[in-house]
Amino acid sequence: MKAATERKIIRWLHIVASIPIIGYIYGPVKDIPNAVMMIKWVLFPLIVFSGLWLWKGHWVRKKLRQVKSQKSNVKNPRAQ
């Protein structure tokens, strides 16, 4: 998957998952216990994680590539 496509998908996931928060703040959703639990324990962490991934995902991928290359060099020391 291309990086631009991944960003678009994550951005739309972030936006769509944020819509129920508006209902929680301004609407009658806070009176429905199941909806409150869904927002607090599923949607809010999803929004936070997707926002962090949009912000620092490139850094995480870079670090994972470095760790992976270091592990492969340890297994095969002549590859350097």
Biopython code that builds the backbone (N, CA, C, O; Angstrom):
import numpy as np
from Bio.PDB.StructureBuilder import StructureBuilder

atoms = [
    (1, "MET", "N", (0.849, -1.161, 0.000)),
    (1, "MET", "CA", (0.000, 0.000, 0.000)),
    (1, "MET", "C", (0.901, 1.233, 0.000)),
    (1, "MET", "O", (1.894, 1.294, 0.725)),
    (2, "LYS", "N", (0.543, 2.194, -0.811)),
    (2, "LYS", "CA", (1.309, 3.429, -0.869)),
    (2, "LYS", "C", (1.085, 4.250, 0.397)),
    (2, "LYS", "O", (0.050, 4.136, 1.054)),
    (3, "ALA", "N", (2.058, 5.065, 0.720)),
    (3, "ALA", "CA", (1.978, 5.884, 1.933)),
    (3, "ALA", "C", (0.821, 6.874, 1.864)),
    (3, "ALA", "O", (0.152, 7.121, 2.867)),
    (4, "ALA", "N", (0.586, 7.436, 0.690)),
    (4, "ALA", "CA", (-0.504, 8.411, 0.547)),
    (4, "ALA", "C", (-1.862, 7.741, 0.768)),
    (4, "ALA", "O", (-2.744, 8.332, 1.393)),
    (5, "THR", "N", (-2.037, 6.535, 0.273)),
    (5, "THR", "CA", (-3.285, 5.805, 0.461)),
    (5, "THR", "C", (-3.484, 5.458, 1.931)),
    (5, "THR", "O", (-4.587, 5.582, 2.462)),
    (6, "GLU", "N", (-2.415, 5.027, 2.579)),
    (6, "GLU", "CA", (-2.494, 4.702, 4.003)),
    (6, "GLU", "C", (-2.895, 5.938, 4.815)),
    (6, "GLU", "O", (-3.745, 5.849, 5.702)),
    (7, "ARG", "N", (-2.293, 7.078, 4.518)),
    (7, "ARG", "CA", (-2.640, 8.316, 5.226)),
    (7, "ARG", "C", (-4.099, 8.687, 5.020)),
    (7, "ARG", "O", (-4.771, 9.095, 5.967)),
    (8, "LYS", "N", (-4.603, 8.551, 3.788)),
    (8, "LYS", "CA", (-6.007, 8.878, 3.524)),
    (8, "LYS", "C", (-6.944, 7.983, 4.325)),
    (8, "LYS", "O", (-7.920, 8.459, 4.905)),
    (9, "ILE", "N", (-6.650, 6.693, 4.357)),
    (9, "ILE", "CA", (-7.499, 5.745, 5.086)),
    (9, "ILE", "C", (-7.481, 6.062, 6.577)),
    (9, "ILE", "O", (-8.534, 6.110, 7.213)),
    (10, "ILE", "N", (-6.305, 6.277, 7.134)),
    (10, "ILE", "CA", (-6.205, 6.559, 8.564)),
    (10, "ILE", "C", (-6.839, 7.904, 8.887)),
    (10, "ILE", "O", (-7.487, 8.045, 9.924)),
    (11, "ARG", "N", (-6.665, 8.899, 8.016)),
    (11, "ARG", "CA", (-7.268, 10.213, 8.252)),
    (11, "ARG", "C", (-8.788, 10.112, 8.290)),
    (11, "ARG", "O", (-9.424, 10.689, 9.172)),
    (12, "TRP", "N", (-9.380, 9.381, 7.337)),
    (12, "TRP", "CA", (-10.842, 9.240, 7.324)),
    (12, "TRP", "C", (-11.335, 8.413, 8.508)),
    (12, "TRP", "O", (-12.395, 8.705, 9.062)),
    (13, "LEU", "N", (-10.595, 7.402, 8.898)),
    (13, "LEU", "CA", (-10.941, 6.643, 10.097)),
    (13, "LEU", "C", (-10.943, 7.559, 11.316)),
    (13, "LEU", "O", (-11.838, 7.483, 12.157)),
    (14, "HIS", "N", (-9.949, 8.412, 11.404)),
    (14, "HIS", "CA", (-9.829, 9.366, 12.508)),
    (14, "HIS", "C", (-11.020, 10.332, 12.529)),
    (14, "HIS", "O", (-11.589, 10.596, 13.588)),
    (15, "ILE", "N", (-11.389, 10.849, 11.373)),
    (15, "ILE", "CA", (-12.499, 11.803, 11.280)),
    (15, "ILE", "C", (-13.829, 11.138, 11.607)),
    (15, "ILE", "O", (-14.615, 11.669, 12.392)),
    (16, "VAL", "N", (-14.081, 9.987, 11.013)),
    (16, "VAL", "CA", (-15.365, 9.298, 11.218)),
    (16, "VAL", "C", (-15.505, 8.821, 12.666)),
    (16, "VAL", "O", (-16.597, 8.884, 13.231)),
    (17, "ALA", "N", (-14.422, 8.350, 13.265)),
    (17, "ALA", "CA", (-14.494, 7.898, 14.658)),
    (17, "ALA", "C", (-14.683, 9.068, 15.622)),
    (17, "ALA", "O", (-15.146, 8.874, 16.746)),
    (18, "SER", "N", (-14.332, 10.272, 15.194)),
    (18, "SER", "CA", (-14.486, 11.450, 16.058)),
    (18, "SER", "C", (-15.914, 11.979, 16.098)),
    (18, "SER", "O", (-16.259, 12.731, 17.010)),
    (19, "ILE", "N", (-16.737, 11.615, 15.153)),
    (19, "ILE", "CA", (-18.110, 12.124, 15.095)),
    (19, "ILE", "C", (-18.920, 11.770, 16.346)),
    (19, "ILE", "O", (-19.613, 12.649, 16.859)),
    (20, "PRO", "N", (-18.877, 10.545, 16.866)),
    (20, "PRO", "CA", (-19.647, 10.254, 18.084)),
    (20, "PRO", "C", (-19.218, 11.071, 19.308)),
    (20, "PRO", "O", (-20.012, 11.258, 20.230)),
    (21, "ILE", "N", (-17.988, 11.553, 19.325)),
    (21, "ILE", "CA", (-17.547, 12.405, 20.431)),
    (21, "ILE", "C", (-18.376, 13.684, 20.464)),
    (21, "ILE", "O", (-18.708, 14.178, 21.542)),
    (22, "ILE", "N", (-18.710, 14.221, 19.302)),
    (22, "ILE", "CA", (-19.550, 15.417, 19.225)),
    (22, "ILE", "C", (-20.920, 15.118, 19.831)),
    (22, "ILE", "O", (-21.465, 15.935, 20.574)),
    (23, "GLY", "N", (-21.475, 13.949, 19.513)),
    (23, "GLY", "CA", (-22.749, 13.551, 20.096)),
    (23, "GLY", "C", (-22.659, 13.361, 21.592)),
    (23, "GLY", "O", (-23.610, 13.642, 22.320)),
    (24, "TYR", "N", (-21.520, 12.887, 22.050)),
    (24, "TYR", "CA", (-21.322, 12.701, 23.492)),
    (24, "TYR", "C", (-21.277, 14.051, 24.205)),
    (24, "TYR", "O", (-21.842, 14.203, 25.288)),
    (25, "ILE", "N", (-20.613, 15.019, 23.606)),
    (25, "ILE", "CA", (-20.459, 16.330, 24.244)),
    (25, "ILE", "C", (-21.737, 17.154, 24.149)),
    (25, "ILE", "O", (-22.185, 17.721, 25.146)),
    (26, "TYR", "N", (-22.329, 17.225, 22.954)),
    (26, "TYR", "CA", (-23.443, 18.141, 22.717)),
    (26, "TYR", "C", (-24.816, 17.485, 22.657)),
    (26, "TYR", "O", (-25.830, 18.183, 22.700)),
    (27, "GLY", "N", (-24.869, 16.185, 22.562)),
    (27, "GLY", "CA", (-26.155, 15.534, 22.355)),
    (27, "GLY", "C", (-26.581, 14.650, 23.508)),
    (27, "GLY", "O", (-26.006, 14.697, 24.595)),
    (28, "PRO", "N", (-27.592, 13.847, 23.256)),
    (28, "PRO", "CA", (-28.137, 12.986, 24.307)),
    (28, "PRO", "C", (-27.394, 11.661, 24.476)),
    (28, "PRO", "O", (-27.861, 10.782, 25.201)),
    (29, "VAL", "N", (-26.254, 11.510, 23.823)),
    (29, "VAL", "CA", (-25.535, 10.233, 23.881)),
    (29, "VAL", "C", (-25.039, 9.937, 25.291)),
    (29, "VAL", "O", (-24.936, 8.771, 25.675)),
    (30, "LYS", "N", (-24.733, 10.969, 26.064)),
    (30, "LYS", "CA", (-24.205, 10.715, 27.413)),
    (30, "LYS", "C", (-25.232, 10.103, 28.358)),
    (30, "LYS", "O", (-24.891, 9.699, 29.469)),
    (31, "ASP", "N", (-26.487, 10.032, 27.920)),
    (31, "ASP", "CA", (-27.531, 9.391, 28.721)),
    (31, "ASP", "C", (-27.678, 7.901, 28.396)),
    (31, "ASP", "O", (-28.442, 7.206, 29.066)),
    (32, "ILE", "N", (-26.974, 7.402, 27.395)),
    (32, "ILE", "CA", (-27.047, 6.003, 26.986)),
    (32, "ILE", "C", (-25.766, 5.301, 27.480)),
    (32, "ILE", "O", (-24.687, 5.545, 26.941)),
    (33, "PRO", "N", (-25.875, 4.447, 28.483)),
    (33, "PRO", "CA", (-24.674, 3.849, 29.096)),
    (33, "PRO", "C", (-23.817, 3.032, 28.122)),
    (33, "PRO", "O", (-22.590, 3.105, 28.181)),
    (34, "ASN", "N", (-24.436, 2.263, 27.235)),
    (34, "ASN", "CA", (-23.655, 1.459, 26.291)),
    (34, "ASN", "C", (-22.870, 2.335, 25.323)),
    (34, "ASN", "O", (-21.734, 2.020, 24.967)),
    (35, "ALA", "N", (-23.480, 3.428, 24.902)),
    (35, "ALA", "CA", (-22.794, 4.343, 23.988)),
    (35, "ALA", "C", (-21.629, 5.029, 24.688)),
    (35, "ALA", "O", (-20.572, 5.230, 24.090)),
    (36, "VAL", "N", (-21.818, 5.382, 25.936)),
    (36, "VAL", "CA", (-20.739, 6.020, 26.700)),
    (36, "VAL", "C", (-19.555, 5.068, 26.839)),
    (36, "VAL", "O", (-18.406, 5.473, 26.659)),
    (37, "MET", "N", (-19.830, 3.813, 27.157)),
    (37, "MET", "CA", (-18.753, 2.825, 27.283)),
    (37, "MET", "C", (-18.031, 2.629, 25.954)),
    (37, "MET", "O", (-16.806, 2.505, 25.928)),
    (38, "MET", "N", (-18.775, 2.600, 24.853)),
    (38, "MET", "CA", (-18.176, 2.431, 23.532)),
    (38, "MET", "C", (-17.270, 3.620, 23.195)),
    (38, "MET", "O", (-16.175, 3.447, 22.662)),
    (39, "ILE", "N", (-17.734, 4.804, 23.508)),
    (39, "ILE", "CA", (-16.934, 6.000, 23.219)),
    (39, "ILE", "C", (-15.678, 6.041, 24.084)),
    (39, "ILE", "O", (-14.589, 6.327, 23.586)),
    (40, "LYS", "N", (-15.823, 5.758, 25.366)),
    (40, "LYS", "CA", (-14.687, 5.855, 26.290)),
    (40, "LYS", "C", (-13.640, 4.770, 26.068)),
    (40, "LYS", "O", (-12.442, 5.046, 26.130)),
    (41, "TRP", "N", (-14.075, 3.549, 25.812)),
    (41, "TRP", "CA", (-13.135, 2.430, 25.794)),
    (41, "TRP", "C", (-12.750, 1.929, 24.417)),
    (41, "TRP", "O", (-11.801, 1.155, 24.292)),
    (42, "VAL", "N", (-13.469, 2.354, 23.365)),
    (42, "VAL", "CA", (-13.130, 1.891, 22.018)),
    (42, "VAL", "C", (-12.782, 3.064, 21.109)),
    (42, "VAL", "O", (-11.683, 3.121, 20.556)),
    (43, "LEU", "N", (-13.707, 3.988, 20.958)),
    (43, "LEU", "CA", (-13.511, 5.058, 19.986)),
    (43, "LEU", "C", (-12.425, 6.054, 20.392)),
    (43, "LEU", "O", (-11.601, 6.440, 19.563)),
    (44, "PHE", "N", (-12.417, 6.471, 21.652)),
    (44, "PHE", "CA", (-11.418, 7.452, 22.058)),
    (44, "PHE", "C", (-9.985, 6.910, 21.923)),
    (44, "PHE", "O", (-9.131, 7.617, 21.389)),
    (45, "PRO", "N", (-9.689, 5.687, 22.385)),
    (45, "PRO", "CA", (-8.330, 5.163, 22.145)),
    (45, "PRO", "C", (-8.013, 5.008, 20.655)),
    (45, "PRO", "O", (-6.873, 5.216, 20.238)),
    (46, "LEU", "N", (-9.013, 4.644, 19.856)),
    (46, "LEU", "CA", (-8.808, 4.543, 18.415)),
    (46, "LEU", "C", (-8.455, 5.901, 17.817)),
    (46, "LEU", "O", (-7.571, 5.996, 16.966)),
    (47, "ILE", "N", (-9.138, 6.939, 18.256)),
    (47, "ILE", "CA", (-8.864, 8.290, 17.772)),
    (47, "ILE", "C", (-7.459, 8.727, 18.188)),
    (47, "ILE", "O", (-6.721, 9.295, 17.384)),
    (48, "VAL", "N", (-7.099, 8.468, 19.419)),
    (48, "VAL", "CA", (-5.767, 8.851, 19.900)),
    (48, "VAL", "C", (-4.688, 8.102, 19.133)),
    (48, "VAL", "O", (-3.709, 8.704, 18.693)),
    (49, "PHE", "N", (-4.858, 6.792, 18.968)),
    (49, "PHE", "CA", (-3.859, 6.001, 18.258)),
    (49, "PHE", "C", (-3.728, 6.427, 16.803)),
    (49, "PHE", "O", (-2.615, 6.547, 16.290)),
    (50, "SER", "N", (-4.858, 6.658, 16.131)),
    (50, "SER", "CA", (-4.776, 7.068, 14.723)),
    (50, "SER", "C", (-4.155, 8.453, 14.585)),
    (50, "SER", "O", (-3.421, 8.704, 13.629)),
    (51, "GLY", "N", (-4.435, 9.354, 15.518)),
    (51, "GLY", "CA", (-3.813, 10.669, 15.487)),
    (51, "GLY", "C", (-2.305, 10.590, 15.697)),
    (51, "GLY", "O", (-1.535, 11.255, 15.004)),
    (52, "LEU", "N", (-1.896, 9.774, 16.659)),
    (52, "LEU", "CA", (-0.462, 9.593, 16.885)),
    (52, "LEU", "C", (0.211, 8.945, 15.683)),
    (52, "LEU", "O", (1.341, 9.294, 15.340)),
    (53, "TRP", "N", (-0.477, 8.002, 15.040)),
    (53, "TRP", "CA", (0.100, 7.338, 13.876)),
    (53, "TRP", "C", (0.248, 8.319, 12.710)),
    (53, "TRP", "O", (1.243, 8.283, 11.987)),
    (54, "LEU", "N", (-0.746, 9.193, 12.533)),
    (54, "LEU", "CA", (-0.626, 10.209, 11.489)),
    (54, "LEU", "C", (0.521, 11.168, 11.789)),
    (54, "LEU", "O", (1.182, 11.658, 10.872)),
    (55, "TRP", "N", (0.753, 11.433, 13.057)),
    (55, "TRP", "CA", (1.779, 12.384, 13.454)),
    (55, "TRP", "C", (3.177, 11.760, 13.441)),
    (55, "TRP", "O", (4.106, 12.338, 12.878)),
    (56, "LYS", "N", (3.329, 10.593, 14.055)),
    (56, "LYS", "CA", (4.645, 9.987, 14.233)),
    (56, "LYS", "C", (4.801, 8.611, 13.590)),
    (56, "LYS", "O", (5.745, 7.889, 13.912)),
    (57, "GLY", "N", (3.904, 8.238, 12.698)),
    (57, "GLY", "CA", (3.984, 6.922, 12.070)),
    (57, "GLY", "C", (5.243, 6.729, 11.251)),
    (57, "GLY", "O", (5.810, 5.637, 11.230)),
    (58, "HIS", "N", (5.686, 7.781, 10.576)),
    (58, "HIS", "CA", (6.906, 7.676, 9.776)),
    (58, "HIS", "C", (8.114, 7.378, 10.657)),
    (58, "HIS", "O", (9.007, 6.631, 10.259)),
    (59, "TRP", "N", (8.143, 7.961, 11.850)),
    (59, "TRP", "CA", (9.245, 7.739, 12.781)),
    (59, "TRP", "C", (9.240, 6.296, 13.287)),
    (59, "TRP", "O", (10.295, 5.673, 13.400)),
    (60, "VAL", "N", (8.054, 5.768, 13.589)),
    (60, "VAL", "CA", (7.930, 4.387, 14.075)),
    (60, "VAL", "C", (8.387, 3.405, 12.993)),
    (60, "VAL", "O", (9.132, 2.466, 13.273)),
    (61, "ARG", "N", (7.932, 3.628, 11.752)),
    (61, "ARG", "CA", (8.354, 2.742, 10.654)),
    (61, "ARG", "C", (9.868, 2.791, 10.461)),
    (61, "ARG", "O", (10.491, 1.760, 10.206)),
    (62, "LYS", "N", (10.466, 3.975, 10.581)),
    (62, "LYS", "CA", (11.920, 4.121, 10.430)),
    (62, "LYS", "C", (12.647, 3.328, 11.511)),
    (62, "LYS", "O", (13.615, 2.624, 11.222)),
    (63, "LYS", "N", (12.180, 3.439, 12.760)),
    (63, "LYS", "CA", (12.816, 2.707, 13.864)),
    (63, "LYS", "C", (12.656, 1.202, 13.700)),
    (63, "LYS", "O", (13.585, 0.448, 13.989)),
    (64, "LEU", "N", (11.491, 0.756, 13.240)),
    (64, "LEU", "CA", (11.287, -0.684, 13.025)),
    (64, "LEU", "C", (12.209, -1.217, 11.939)),
    (64, "LEU", "O", (12.727, -2.327, 12.055)),
    (65, "ARG", "N", (12.420, -0.432, 10.881)),
    (65, "ARG", "CA", (13.348, -0.855, 9.826)),
    (65, "ARG", "C", (14.768, -0.958, 10.370)),
    (65, "ARG", "O", (15.495, -1.885, 10.015)),
    (66, "GLN", "N", (15.177, -0.020, 11.226)),
    (66, "GLN", "CA", (16.520, -0.058, 11.796)),
    (66, "GLN", "C", (16.704, -1.280, 12.682)),
    (66, "GLN", "O", (17.743, -1.938, 12.625)),
    (67, "VAL", "N", (15.705, -1.589, 13.500)),
    (67, "VAL", "CA", (15.785, -2.759, 14.382)),
    (67, "VAL", "C", (15.843, -4.036, 13.541)),
    (67, "VAL", "O", (16.610, -4.949, 13.846)),
    (68, "LYS", "N", (15.037, -4.095, 12.491)),
    (68, "LYS", "CA", (15.015, -5.281, 11.631)),
    (68, "LYS", "C", (16.363, -5.469, 10.939)),
    (68, "LYS", "O", (16.853, -6.595, 10.844)),
    (69, "SER", "N", (16.965, -4.390, 10.458)),
    (69, "SER", "CA", (18.260, -4.520, 9.792)),
    (69, "SER", "C", (19.352, -4.899, 10.793)),
    (69, "SER", "O", (20.269, -5.640, 10.441)),
    (70, "GLN", "N", (19.274, -4.408, 12.027)),
    (70, "GLN", "CA", (20.256, -4.782, 13.039)),
    (70, "GLN", "C", (20.153, -6.259, 13.384)),
    (70, "GLN", "O", (21.168, -6.925, 13.586)),
    (71, "LYS", "N", (18.923, -6.773, 13.452)),
    (71, "LYS", "CA", (18.739, -8.196, 13.753)),
    (71, "LYS", "C", (19.283, -9.060, 12.629)),
    (71, "LYS", "O", (19.891, -10.098, 12.889)),
    (72, "SER", "N", (19.075, -8.651, 11.390)),
    (72, "SER", "CA", (19.576, -9.445, 10.273)),
    (72, "SER", "C", (21.097, -9.393, 10.224)),
    (72, "SER", "O", (21.723, -10.373, 9.819)),
    (73, "ASN", "N", (21.712, -8.280, 10.624)),
    (73, "ASN", "CA", (23.169, -8.196, 10.661)),
    (73, "ASN", "C", (23.754, -9.044, 11.779)),
    (73, "ASN", "O", (24.862, -9.560, 11.635)),
    (74, "VAL", "N", (23.055, -9.198, 12.868)),
    (74, "VAL", "CA", (23.529, -10.039, 13.972)),
    (74, "VAL", "C", (23.477, -11.505, 13.553)),
    (74, "VAL", "O", (24.377, -12.273, 13.894)),
    (75, "LYS", "N", (22.441, -11.904, 12.821)),
    (75, "LYS", "CA", (22.342, -13.292, 12.373)),
    (75, "LYS", "C", (23.390, -13.613, 11.330)),
    (75, "LYS", "O", (23.907, -14.730, 11.295)),
    (76, "ASN", "N", (23.715, -12.650, 10.477)),
    (76, "ASN", "CA", (24.674, -12.863, 9.395)),
    (76, "ASN", "C", (25.720, -11.756, 9.459)),
    (76, "ASN", "O", (25.578, -10.747, 8.770)),
    (77, "PRO", "N", (26.773, -11.917, 10.273)),
    (77, "PRO", "CA", (27.737, -10.837, 10.452)),
    (77, "PRO", "C", (28.520, -10.494, 9.193)),
    (77, "PRO", "O", (29.062, -9.392, 9.109)),
    (78, "ARG", "N", (28.602, -11.371, 8.225)),
    (78, "ARG", "CA", (29.332, -11.094, 6.998)),
    (78, "ARG", "C", (28.553, -10.213, 6.031)),
    (78, "ARG", "O", (29.103, -9.766, 5.024)),
    (79, "ALA", "N", (27.270, -9.956, 6.323)),
    (79, "ALA", "CA", (26.431, -9.150, 5.434)),
    (79, "ALA", "C", (26.810, -7.668, 5.496)),
    (79, "ALA", "O", (26.393, -6.895, 4.633)),
    (80, "GLN", "N", (27.571, -7.270, 6.474)),
    (80, "GLN", "CA", (27.955, -5.864, 6.603)),
    (80, "GLN", "C", (28.952, -5.549, 5.609)),
    (80, "GLN", "O", (29.416, -4.411, 5.541)),
]
sb = StructureBuilder()
sb.init_structure("model")
sb.init_model(0)
sb.init_chain("A")
sb.init_seg("    ")
for serial, (resi, resn, name, xyz) in enumerate(atoms, 1):
    if name == "N":
        sb.init_residue(resn, " ", resi, " ")
    sb.init_atom(name, np.array(xyz, "f"), 0.0, 1.0, " ", f" {name:<3s}", serial, name[0])
structure = sb.get_structure()
